[in-house]
Amino acid sequence: MKKTFATFFSPGPTWITGKTSREQLCWTEHAEFMDKLFEDGTVILGGPYADYTGLLVIVEALHEEQVFELFQNDPFVVHELVRISSIHEWLIFLDARHKQ
């Protein structure tokens, strides 16, 4: 059974401070990668912090290692624009998406 994970990313050595995510190298490839994960339901929510000091992606996966492996092919990770700083299994108690 899939679990929900909060995946936190921090800027890597090639992240250009002062630029938005869309202005970084490999943006198009990263967006295509993330769009596929969103379309297949793996990524539930994702995006940068408003000040672009990091990113948060909510993922459904079987285990933490699967989340780590999944993002090893993300162009932002491959080209060291971001690094996974932590992955936490998240127990969701309140979810308005499932309200009746």
C-alpha positions in Angstrom: 0.0 0.0 0.0 1.3 3.4 -0.9 2.2 6.0 1.7 2.5 9.7 1.5 6.0 11.4 1.7 7.0 15.0 2.1 10.2 15.4 0.1 12.2 18.5 0.9 14.8 19.9 -1.5 17.5 22.5 -1.0 19.5 24.4 -3.6 22.5 22.6 -5.0 25.8 24.1 -6.2 24.5 24.9 -9.7 21.3 26.7 -8.5 21.6 30.4 -9.5 20.4 32.5 -6.5 18.1 35.3 -7.5 16.5 33.3 -10.3 13.2 31.5 -10.2 12.8 27.8 -10.9 11.7 28.6 -14.5 14.9 30.6 -15.1 17.2 27.8 -14.0 19.2 25.5 -16.3 17.2 22.4 -17.4 13.8 23.9 -16.5 12.1 22.4 -19.5 13.4 18.9 -18.8 12.6 19.2 -15.1 9.1 20.3 -15.9 8.5 17.4 -18.3 9.8 15.0 -15.7 7.6 16.4 -13.0 4.5 16.6 -15.3 4.8 12.8 -15.9 4.9 12.1 -12.2 2.0 14.3 -11.6 -0.1 12.8 -14.4 0.5 9.2 -13.1 -0.5 10.2 -9.6 2.9 9.8 -8.0 3.3 13.5 -7.3 0.4 15.0 -5.4 1.6 18.5 -4.8 4.9 20.3 -5.6 6.6 23.6 -5.9 9.2 26.0 -4.6 9.0 28.1 -1.5 7.9 31.7 -2.3 11.5 32.9 -1.7 13.0 30.1 -3.8 15.2 28.8 -0.9 13.9 25.3 -1.4 11.2 23.1 -2.8 8.6 20.7 -1.4 7.1 17.8 -3.2 4.4 15.5 -1.8 4.7 12.0 -3.2 2.8 8.7 -2.9 5.2 5.7 -2.9 5.7 2.3 -1.3 8.7 3.4 0.8 11.2 6.1 1.4 13.9 4.5 -0.8 11.5 4.5 -3.7 11.1 8.3 -3.4 14.8 8.8 -3.3 15.3 6.6 -6.3 12.5 8.3 -8.2 14.2 11.7 -8.0 17.6 10.5 -9.0 16.4 10.9 -12.6 15.1 14.4 -12.1 17.2 16.8 -14.3 17.3 19.3 -11.4 18.9 16.6 -9.2 21.1 15.1 -12.0 22.6 18.6 -12.7 22.8 19.5 -9.0 20.4 22.4 -9.1 18.7 20.9 -6.1 19.5 18.1 -3.6 17.1 16.1 -1.5 17.6 17.4 2.0 15.1 15.1 3.7 12.2 12.7 3.1 9.5 12.2 5.7 6.6 9.8 5.7 3.6 12.0 6.3 0.5 10.8 8.2 -2.4 13.0 6.9 -5.2 13.5 9.4 -7.0 16.3 7.6 -7.5 16.4 3.8 -10.1 18.7 2.3 -9.7 16.9 -1.0 -11.6 14.0 0.4 -14.4 16.0 2.1 -17.9 14.9 1.3 
